[in-house]
Amino acid sequence: MTRDDFRLIRTRLAVLAAVLVTLWSYAAYVSTQDAVDLLRVRALADTLGQPIDRLILSLQTERRITAETVAGPEQTTPALVGARQGTDRAAAEIREFTKRRDLRLLTAGTVRDRAGELVRRLDGLGTTRSRVDTGRLDQAATIGGYDEVIDVAFRVYGPEWGAYESGLAADTRAVIALARARELLAREDTLVSAALTGARLDDDEQRRLTALVGIQRYARSEAVAELPSAGQGEHQRLASGPEFAALLALEDRLVLQAGTANALAGLTVEAWRAAADAALGALQALVTSTARSSVERATPDAAVLIARTGAVVGLGLIVVLVLLLSWAGTIRRLSDELTRPDADPPAPAQETAAPAQDAPPPGGDAERELFLGLTRRNQVLLRDQLSLLDGMQRRERSTEETGELFQLDHLTTRIRRNVEKLISLAGATPARRWRRPVPLLDVARGAVAEVPDYHRVLIAPHWPWSLAGPAVTDVIHLLAELIENALAFSGPDTTVRVSGERRAQGCAVLVVDDGPGLDATALAEANLLLGNPPPDGPPAGLAGWYAAAVLAGRCGAHVSLRRSQRGGTATIVLLPSGLVTVTDTGRTPASAPPDIPYPPARTGAGLSDPSGDGALPTRVRHPGPSGPEHGRTSNDTVELPVARTARRHQ
């Protein structure tokens, strides 16, 4: 083995090591993030969710008794003193939470901020109580003050409680919605109880009561629709049973009598108290049982998630370290062989010059197979990574998170291109391939999805051709190589235009930039390299043209360069008639716009065309009113804005 061979092997191993470490790092990050999200939801439920529930129940009780006190002849009653003590005990738990530091809640900073705001509102509750005791606060202001504190308590339940999109997160949102519906019923109870105590219900209170009855019934039905099937069945039993029968009858009477001289006719404090307490108690029992059963159902999923995270992080790290140590040992062994004093002296140059091109070094075939095997494994990892990214992008996330996920998706697509290009340059065939013809427009889009600065690329709408399936992968990478070269050697404020033209022997794909262009000598050298790539590797500084020439040779295409009309460079990729067939797809009239900005897209995560229909899977990020929407994948070509424009003109 010569020193050049040793340097080549060392470089390839270094590149493979970098790719492997990058893939493991990202997979570990994604798996760990899901586990952290789930742990945060569980920790929030244990450390803050239950105290918040107790505080809301205590505040609801204190609000009702306080309103009855303001409406009645008495001032502070023993019942009111007991209710205030219960609220203070529950508030102490919230204050304790804001002082603690739980490692499971390191990513829940905004929840802690909202809990701090709740503590500040609770600190001001003493002023409200004092004004009630001295008769300086009327009934409406008293109830409104308690309503505001309870609203702040409910706001503690933010998006962090459902960041990890799972059955537990969905059940948690449904339970919170049901608890809010119970709060509406508690407000209705406060209003009616105060009215019965004061023996009057004025016009404003009647209108508010009528609205509360309708809103709480609607909110409860909406919340129940999101509950698990067991929770829905339990609510149906409650709604048709004695727990709600008396309350519904009294509510109907109040609504019918609203606007009359005596809206409280036929109602007594005892009857209302019994009906309201039964319904409120039944709803609270349903909230508690649903929350408990949701946690029990989520326990197996949590165990699977933790096990997956451990496998990815732990076992994956072990595999990466073993491979890196093995490669390091191989490099040391080869280095020792080259520097060993008793090594055989090299043969004279004239004796080794000719055989050097015919016979590979000892072990060269084995090493090549090793590189190809590792690269194909990386390709499988990339496919799984792209599938995982697709699932993450489907979840409801913020605009910023979705944008970052799409950037990661685009980076992964570019890494996959490099992996498949390495396989192609080694003389093998990448695993991702198609059996049926694919629309050439989709092929061009797939190429643009593999380059940086894709937003600078314009694609013409007229592409009435399909490309033979076996050539799709090579042509995608060939066009991506040429488009990336055009982007790199043109200004950041310019565009690169991609279009197709009819030719007698097939069709041509043109990649045109507005860069400084090449002089006549450089243009001739580049065309010579593109037409006759050297067998011993790329010349210095021309690796991109060499890769394009090799990819063109693999699929039977021909690449040439010429000066463009604007002074830049026009690259022509001639696809022979054996590769392309003429179709009606993409036909547009002469009035169609010549170039349309390319929207970000990428080929699908699958390794082949399982449907056999020749569709090139793509995923597209469409901008929406409040940010990018989630993409989607399918076996059918997604209608991008370019395709939709073409079809409108048919």
C-alpha positions in Angstrom: 0.0 0.0 0.0 1.3 3.4 -0.9 1.0 6.6 1.1 -1.5 8.0 -1.3 -3.7 4.9 -0.7 -3.3 5.3 3.0 -4.3 9.0 2.9 -7.4 8.1 0.8 -8.5 5.5 3.2 -8.0 7.8 6.2 -10.0 10.6 4.5 -12.9 8.3 3.7 -13.0 6.9 7.2 -12.9 10.4 8.6 -15.9 11.4 6.4 -17.8 8.2 7.4 -17.1 8.9 11.0 -18.4 12.4 10.8 -21.6 11.3 9.1 -22.1 8.5 11.6 -21.6 10.8 14.6 -23.9 13.4 13.1 -26.7 10.9 12.5 -26.4 9.4 16.0 -26.3 12.9 17.6 -29.5 14.0 15.9 -31.3 10.7 16.6 -30.3 10.9 20.2 -31.5 14.5 20.4 -34.9 13.7 18.9 -35.4 10.7 21.2 -34.2 12.5 24.3 -36.5 15.5 23.5 -39.6 13.2 23.3 -38.6 11.6 26.6 -38.0 15.0 28.3 -41.4 16.2 27.0 -43.2 13.2 28.5 -41.3 13.5 31.8 -42.2 17.2 32.0 -45.9 16.5 31.5 -45.9 13.8 34.2 -43.9 16.0 36.5 -46.3 19.0 36.0 -49.3 16.8 36.7 -47.8 15.5 40.0 -46.2 18.7 41.3 -48.5 21.4 40.0 -51.6 19.9 38.4 -53.1 18.5 41.6 -52.4 21.6 43.7 -54.0 23.8 41.0 -57.1 21.5 41.0 -57.4 21.8 44.8 -56.9 25.6 44.7 -59.6 26.1 42.0 -62.1 24.0 44.0 -61.3 26.0 47.2 -61.7 29.3 45.3 -65.0 28.3 43.8 -66.4 27.4 47.3 -65.0 30.7 48.8 -66.5 32.7 45.9 -70.0 31.2 46.4 -70.0 31.7 50.2 -68.6 35.2 49.9 -71.3 36.2 47.4 -74.0 34.7 49.7 -72.5 36.8 52.6 -72.5 40.0 50.6 -76.1 39.4 49.5 -77.4 38.4 52.9 -77.7 40.3 56.2 -74.8 38.6 58.0 -71.1 39.5 57.6 -68.4 37.0 58.2 -69.8 33.5 58.9 -68.0 30.4 60.2 -68.6 28.8 56.7 -66.7 31.7 55.1 -63.8 31.5 57.6 -63.5 27.7 56.8 -63.6 28.3 53.1 -60.8 31.0 53.3 -58.6 28.6 55.3 -59.0 25.9 52.7 -58.0 28.4 50.0 -55.0 29.5 52.0 -53.8 25.9 52.4 -54.1 25.2 48.7 -52.4 28.5 47.9 -49.4 27.5 50.1 -48.8 24.5 47.8 -48.6 26.8 44.8 -46.1 29.1 46.6 -44.0 26.1 47.5 -43.9 25.0 43.8 -42.5 28.4 42.7 -39.7 28.1 45.2 -38.6 24.5 44.3 -36.3 23.5 41.5 -37.2 20.3 39.8 -34.8 19.0 37.2 -37.7 17.4 35.3 -39.1 21.0 34.8 -36.0 22.7 33.4 -37.8 23.1 30.0 -41.1 24.4 31.7 -39.9 27.9 32.4 -43.1 29.6 31.1 -45.2 27.4 33.4 -43.2 28.6 36.4 -43.8 32.2 35.2 -47.5 31.7 35.0 -47.5 30.0 38.5 -45.7 33.1 39.8 -48.4 35.3 38.3 -51.0 33.2 40.1 -49.1 33.6 43.4 -49.1 37.4 43.0 -52.9 37.4 42.4 -53.4 35.2 45.5 -51.4 37.7 47.5 -53.9 40.3 46.5 -56.8 38.2 47.7 -56.4 39.5 51.2 -57.4 43.0 50.0 -60.6 41.6 48.5 -61.5 39.8 51.7 -60.9 42.9 53.8 -63.1 45.0 51.6 -65.9 42.4 51.7 -65.7 42.2 55.5 -66.0 46.0 55.8 -68.9 46.2 53.3 -66.9 48.2 50.8 -67.3 45.8 47.9 -70.6 45.0 46.1 -71.7 41.6 44.9 -70.8 42.0 41.2 -67.3 43.3 42.0 -66.8 40.5 44.6 -67.7 37.8 42.1 -65.6 39.4 39.4 -62.5 39.5 41.6 -62.7 35.8 42.3 -63.4 35.0 38.6 -60.2 36.7 37.6 -58.1 34.7 40.1 -59.6 31.5 38.9 -59.0 32.4 35.3 -55.3 33.0 36.1 -55.2 29.6 37.8 -56.6 27.9 34.6 -54.0 29.8 32.5 -51.2 27.8 34.3 -52.3 24.9 32.1 -50.4 26.0 29.0 -49.0 24.3 25.9 -46.2 22.7 27.9 -48.8 20.2 29.3 -49.3 18.8 25.8 -46.0 19.4 24.0 -45.4 15.7 23.6 -48.2 14.6 21.2 -49.5 11.4 22.7 -52.6 9.9 24.1 -51.8 11.3 27.5 -51.5 14.9 26.1 -54.8 14.6 24.3 -56.5 13.3 27.4 -55.0 16.0 29.5 -56.4 18.7 27.2 -59.8 17.1 27.3 -59.7 16.9 31.2 -58.8 20.6 31.4 -61.7 21.5 29.1 -64.1 19.5 31.2 -62.7 21.3 34.4 -63.4 24.7 32.6 -67.0 23.6 31.9 -67.4 22.7 35.6 -66.1 26.3 36.4 -68.9 27.7 34.3 -71.4 25.6 36.3 -69.8 26.9 39.5 -70.2 30.5 38.4 -73.9 29.8 37.7 -74.2 28.2 41.2 -72.6 31.4 42.7 -75.0 33.7 40.9 -78.2 31.7 41.8 -77.1 31.0 45.4 -76.5 34.8 46.0 -79.8 35.6 44.4 -81.7 33.1 46.6 -79.9 34.4 49.7 -80.8 38.0 48.9 -84.3 37.0 47.5 -83.8 39.1 44.3 -82.4 38.5 40.8 -82.2 41.8 38.8 -82.4 42.1 35.0 -78.6 42.1 34.4 -78.2 39.0 36.6 -81.1 37.3 34.8 -79.4 37.9 31.4 -76.1 36.7 32.8 -77.7 33.6 34.2 -79.4 32.7 30.9 -76.1 33.1 29.1 -74.2 31.0 31.7 -76.7 28.1 31.4 -76.3 28.0 27.6 -72.5 28.4 27.6 -71.8 25.8 30.3 -74.0 23.2 28.6 -72.3 23.8 25.2 -68.8 23.8 26.8 -69.5 20.6 28.7 -70.7 18.8 25.5 -67.6 19.9 23.6 -65.3 18.8 26.3 -67.0 15.4 26.7 -66.6 14.8 22.9 -62.8 14.8 23.4 -62.8 12.4 26.3 -61.9 8.7 25.9 -64.8 6.4 25.3 -64.9 5.3 28.9 -65.2 9.0 30.0 -67.9 9.7 27.4 -69.9 6.7 28.6 -69.6 7.8 32.3 -70.8 11.3 31.4 -73.8 9.9 29.5 -74.7 7.9 32.6 -74.5 11.0 34.8 -76.4 13.3 32.4 -79.3 10.9 32.2 -79.2 10.0 36.0 -80.4 11.7 39.1 -77.2 13.7 39.5 -78.2 16.1 36.7 -81.9 15.6 36.5 -82.8 18.0 39.3 -80.3 20.6 38.1 -81.5 20.6 34.5 -85.1 21.0 35.7 -84.2 24.0 37.9 -82.1 25.6 35.1 -85.0 25.2 32.7 -87.3 26.9 35.1 -84.9 29.8 35.7 -84.5 30.4 32.0 -88.3 30.3 31.3 -89.0 32.7 34.2 -86.2 35.1 33.2 -87.8 38.5 32.5 -90.8 37.9 34.7 -91.6 39.8 37.9 -90.4 36.9 40.1 -87.7 35.0 38.3 -87.0 32.9 41.5 -90.5 31.6 41.9 -90.7 28.0 43.0 -87.0 27.8 43.9 -85.6 27.3 47.4 -82.1 27.5 48.8 -82.2 23.8 49.9 -83.4 22.5 46.5 -80.9 24.4 44.6 -78.0 23.5 47.0 -78.8 19.8 46.7 -79.1 19.9 42.9 -75.9 22.0 42.4 -73.8 20.1 44.8 -74.8 16.8 43.2 -73.9 18.0 39.7 -70.7 19.7 40.7 -69.6 16.7 42.7 -70.3 14.3 39.8 -68.4 16.4 37.3 -65.4 16.7 39.7 -65.4 12.9 40.1 -65.5 12.5 36.3 -62.5 14.9 36.0 -60.5 13.0 38.6 -61.3 9.5 37.3 -60.6 10.4 33.7 -57.2 11.9 34.6 -56.3 8.9 36.7 -57.2 6.4 33.9 -55.3 8.5 31.3 -52.1 8.2 33.4 -52.6 4.5 33.8 -53.1 4.0 30.0 -50.0 6.1 29.3 -47.7 4.2 31.6 -46.9 1.4 29.0 -46.3 4.0 26.3 -44.0 5.9 28.6 -42.0 2.7 29.3 -41.6 2.1 25.5 -40.5 5.7 25.0 -37.9 5.5 27.8 -36.7 2.1 26.4 -36.4 3.6 22.9 -34.5 6.6 24.2 -32.1 4.3 26.1 -31.5 2.2 23.1 -30.9 5.1 20.8 -28.7 7.0 23.2 -26.9 4.2 25.0 -26.7 1.4 22.5 -26.2 3.8 19.7 -23.3 5.5 21.5 -21.7 2.1 22.1 -22.0 1.2 18.4 -20.5 4.5 17.4 -17.6 4.2 19.8 -16.9 0.6 18.7 -16.9 1.6 15.0 -14.7 4.6 15.7 -12.2 2.6 17.8 -12.2 -0.1 15.1 -11.5 2.4 12.4 -8.8 4.1 14.5 -7.1 0.7 15.0 -7.2 0.1 11.3 -5.6 3.4 10.6 -2.9 2.7 13.2 -2.2 -0.7 11.7 -1.9 0.7 8.2 0.3 3.5 9.5 2.6 1.0 11.2 2.9 -1.1 8.0 4.0 2.0 6.1 6.6 3.1 8.7 7.9 -0.4 9.6 11.7 -0.4 9.0 11.8 -3.9 7.5 9.0 -3.1 5.0 9.8 -4.0 1.4 11.2 -1.0 -0.5 9.0 0.4 -3.2 9.5 -0.9 -6.7 11.1 1.5 -9.3 8.6 4.0 -10.8 8.9 2.5 -14.3 8.0 -0.9 -13.0 4.9 0.2 -11.1 3.5 2.8 -13.4 1.7 0.5 -15.7 0.3 -2.0 -13.1 -0.9 0.8 -10.9 -3.9 1.4 -13.2 -4.7 -2.2 -13.7 -4.5 -3.9 -10.3 -5.9 -2.5 -7.1 -3.8 -2.6 -3.9 -4.1 -5.7 -1.7 -7.4 -5.7 0.1 -8.8 -2.9 -2.1 -11.9 -4.8 -3.0 -12.6 -5.7 0.6 -12.1 -2.1 1.7 -14.4 -0.9 -1.1 -17.1 -3.4 0.0 -16.7 -2.1 3.6 -17.2 1.5 2.5 -20.2 0.6 0.4 -21.7 -1.4 3.3 -21.3 1.3 5.8 -22.6 3.9 3.4 -25.7 1.8 2.6 -26.4 1.5 6.4 -26.1 5.3 6.7 -28.7 5.5 3.9 -31.1 3.3 5.9 -30.5 5.5 8.9 -31.2 8.6 6.8 -34.5 7.1 5.6 -35.6 6.4 9.2 -34.5 10.0 10.2 -36.6 11.5 7.4 -39.6 9.4 8.4 -39.2 10.6 12.0 -38.9 14.2 10.9 -42.1 13.8 8.8 -43.9 12.6 11.9 -42.6 15.5 14.0 -43.7 18.0 11.4 -47.3 16.6 11.5 -47.6 17.6 15.2 -49.0 20.9 16.3 -46.0 23.1 17.1 -45.2 26.7 17.1 -44.1 28.5 13.9 -40.5 28.7 15.1 -40.3 25.0 15.9 -41.9 24.0 12.6 -39.4 26.2 10.7 -36.4 24.7 12.6 -37.7 21.1 11.9 -38.0 22.0 8.2 -34.4 23.2 8.2 -33.3 19.9 9.8 -35.3 18.1 7.2 -33.6 20.0 4.4 -30.1 19.3 5.9 -30.9 15.6 6.2 -32.0 15.6 2.5 -28.7 17.1 1.5 -26.8 14.5 3.6 -28.7 11.8 1.9 -27.6 13.2 -1.4 -24.0 13.0 -0.4 -24.4 9.4 0.8 -26.0 8.3 -2.4 -23.5 10.2 -4.5 -20.7 8.4 -2.6 -22.3 5.1 -3.5 -22.7 6.1 -7.1 -19.0 7.3 -7.4 -17.9 4.0 -6.0 -19.6 2.2 -8.9 -22.5 0.8 -7.0 -26.3 1.5 -7.1 -28.1 3.4 -4.3 -31.0 1.5 -2.8 -33.5 4.3 -3.4 -34.9 3.8 -6.9 -38.0 3.8 -9.0 -39.4 1.2 -11.4 -41.9 3.3 -13.4 -41.3 6.6 -15.3 -41.4 9.7 -13.1 -42.5 13.2 -14.4 -39.4 15.1 -15.3 -40.8 18.2 -13.4 -40.8 16.2 -10.2 -37.2 15.1 -10.9 -36.2 18.7 -11.3 -37.9 19.6 -8.0 -36.2 16.7 -6.2 -32.8 18.0 -7.4 -33.5 21.5 -6.1 -34.6 20.1 -2.8 -31.1 18.7 -2.3 -29.2 22.0 -2.6 -28.7 25.0 -0.3 -30.3 28.4 -1.3 -33.1 26.5 -3.0 -35.2 29.7 -2.8 -33.0 31.2 -5.5 -34.0 28.6 -8.0 -36.7 29.2 -10.6 -38.3 26.2 -12.4 -40.1 26.7 -15.7 -43.6 25.2 -15.8 -43.4 23.4 -19.2 -42.1 19.8 -18.7 -44.0 17.4 -21.0 -41.7 14.5 -20.4 -41.3 11.5 -18.0 -38.0 10.0 -17.0 -37.3 6.3 -16.9 -37.5 5.0 -13.3 -34.0 3.4 -13.1 -32.4 6.7 -14.1 -34.3 8.9 -11.6 -31.8 8.8 -8.7 -28.7 9.5 -10.9 -30.4 12.4 -12.8 -31.6 14.0 -9.5 -28.1 14.0 -8.2 -26.7 15.1 -11.5 -29.0 18.1 -11.7 -28.4 18.8 -8.0 -24.7 18.9 -8.6 -25.1 21.3 -11.5 -27.6 23.6 -9.8 -25.5 23.8 -6.6 -22.5 24.7 -8.8 -24.5 27.4 -10.5 -25.7 28.8 -7.1 -22.2 28.8 -5.7 -20.6 30.7 -8.6 -23.4 33.4 -8.9 -24.3 36.3 -6.7 -26.6 35.8 -3.7 -29.1 38.3 -5.2 -29.3 36.4 -8.5 -31.4 33.4 -9.5 -30.7 30.1 -11.2 -33.2 29.0 -13.8 -34.0 25.4 -14.7 -36.0 24.6 -17.8 -36.6 21.9 -20.4 -36.3 22.0 -24.1 -37.3 19.6 -26.9 -34.4 18.1 -28.8 -34.5 15.8 -31.8 -32.7 13.0 -29.9 -34.7 13.4 -26.6 -34.9 16.5 -24.4 -32.4 18.9 -22.7 -32.5 20.3 -19.2 -30.9 23.7 -19.0 -29.4 25.2 -15.8 -28.6 28.8 -16.4 -27.0 31.2 -13.9 -26.1 34.9 -13.9 -22.6 34.6 -12.6 -19.4 36.0 -14.1 -19.1 33.0 -16.4 -16.0 31.1 -17.7 -13.5 32.3 -20.2 -12.9 30.3 -23.4 -10.0 28.2 -22.0 -11.8 27.3 -18.8 -15.0 26.5 -20.7 -13.1 24.1 -23.0 -11.4 22.4 -20.1 -14.7 21.9 -18.3 -16.4 20.5 -21.4 -13.5 18.1 -21.9 -13.8 16.9 -18.3 -17.5 16.5 -18.6 -17.2 14.5 -21.8 -14.2 12.4 -20.7 -13.9 12.0 -16.9 -10.4 10.7 -16.0 -10.4 7.1 -14.6 -8.0 7.9 -11.8 -10.2 10.5 -10.0 -11.0 14.2 -10.2 -8.4 16.8 -11.1 -7.6 19.3 -8.3 -10.4 21.8 -7.8 -12.8 20.2 -10.3 -14.5 17.5 -8.1 -18.0 18.9 -8.8 -17.6 18.7 -12.6 -16.0 15.2 -12.2 -19.0 14.0 -10.1 -21.4 15.4 -12.7 -19.5 13.6 -15.5 -19.6 10.3 -13.7 -23.3 10.5 -12.8 -24.1 11.5 -16.4 -22.1 8.5 -17.7 -24.0 6.2 -15.4 -27.4 7.2 -16.7 -26.4 7.8 -20.4 -26.8 11.6 -20.3 -24.5 14.1 -21.9 -23.5 17.4 -20.1 -22.0 20.4 -21.8 -21.4 24.1 -21.0 -21.8 27.3 -23.0 -22.0 31.0 -22.3 -25.5 32.3 -21.5 -27.2 35.3 -23.1 -26.7 37.3 -19.9 -23.0 36.5 -19.6 -23.3 33.7 -17.1 -23.0 29.9 -17.7 -25.6 27.7 -19.3 -25.3 24.0 -18.5 -27.1 21.6 -20.9 -28.0 18.1 -19.8 -29.0 16.1 -22.9 -31.3 13.2 -21.9 -31.5 10.7 -24.9 -34.8 9.4 -26.2 -34.2 6.1 -24.4 -34.5 7.8 -21.1 -37.5 10.2 -21.7 -41.0 9.8 -23.1 -43.2 12.7 -24.1 -46.4 13.1 -22.1 -49.2 15.7 -21.8 -48.2 16.5 -18.2 -47.1 20.1 -17.6 -48.5 21.5 -20.9 -49.1 25.2 -20.6 -50.0 27.9 -23.2 -47.5 30.6 -24.3 -49.1 33.0 -21.8 -47.8 30.9 -18.8 -45.1 32.6 -16.7 -41.7 31.5 -17.8 -40.3 30.9 -14.3 -41.9 30.2 -11.0 -40.1 30.4 -7.6 -39.4 26.9 -6.4 -41.2 26.0 -3.2 -39.1 23.9 -0.7 -39.8 20.2 -1.2 -38.0 16.9 -0.9 -38.3 13.4 -2.1 -40.0 11.0 0.1 -38.4 8.9 2.8 -39.1 5.6 1.1 -36.3 3.6 -0.6 -38.3 2.7 -3.7 -41.5 3.2 -5.5 -43.7 0.7 -3.7 -46.9 1.6 -5.6 -45.2 1.1 -9.0 -47.1 4.0 -10.4 -44.0 6.1 -11.1 -44.8 8.8 -8.6 -41.9 10.6 -7.0 -42.9 11.1 -3.3 -42.5 14.7 -2.2 -43.2 16.7 0.9 -43.9 20.5 0.7 -44.0 23.2 3.3 -46.8 25.6 2.4 -46.9 29.0 4.2 -50.1 29.6 6.1 -51.7 32.7 7.8 -49.8 32.2 11.0 -46.7 30.4 9.8 -45.6 27.3 7.9 -48.1 24.4 7.9 -47.1 20.8 8.4 -46.0 18.8 5.3 -47.2 15.5 4.2 -46.0 12.5 2.3 -47.7 10.1 -0.1 -47.0 7.8 -2.9 -48.6 10.4 -5.3 -46.9 13.5 -6.4 -48.0 16.4 -4.3 -49.4 19.3 -6.4 -46.9 22.1 -5.7 -47.7 25.7 -6.7 -45.8 25.1 -10.0 -47.9 22.2 -10.9 -51.1 24.0 -10.0 -50.2 26.9 -12.2 -49.6 24.6 -15.1 -52.9 22.8 -14.7 -54.8 26.1 -14.5 -53.7 26.9 -18.1 -54.6 23.6 -19.6 
